[in-house]
């Protein structure tokens, strides 16, 4: 998969799939505002099953940023994400073209280095921390929306 000047290259892209879901009234739900493309395993005949989850999540985030006008760069390919990590000396040169798994830390490096967007990673020692993190995340997202 290569980069694209717009999202037309991704002919199999599903936009805003969350709009098809129903939320139970007993639950609180924070829903993204704005259009984004959902990137998934096997898209455009690129086999990343078992290792491409974070890459695809990053591409989905990048599509949201692009469609809202916050970035004007292309949606990065797996190879470009890997090359970014090599360029910043996070990974060895043989990482490019591999099927190696990456996580949120690597994606935060890519956000910073590809788009000059800073991020914060919340760590959790146990499942009991998750409710507090959810509150912090919802607060953050509400503040970001107010500031945009």
Buried (B, 14 or more C-beta within 10 A) or exposed (E): BEEBEEBEBBEEBEEBEEEEEEEEEEEEEEEEEEEBBBBBBEBEEBEBEEBBBBBBBBBBBBBBBBBEEEBEEBBBBBBBBBBBBBBEEBBEEEBBEEEEEBEBEBBBBBBBBBBEBEEEEEEEEEEEEEEEEEEEEEEEBEEEEEEE
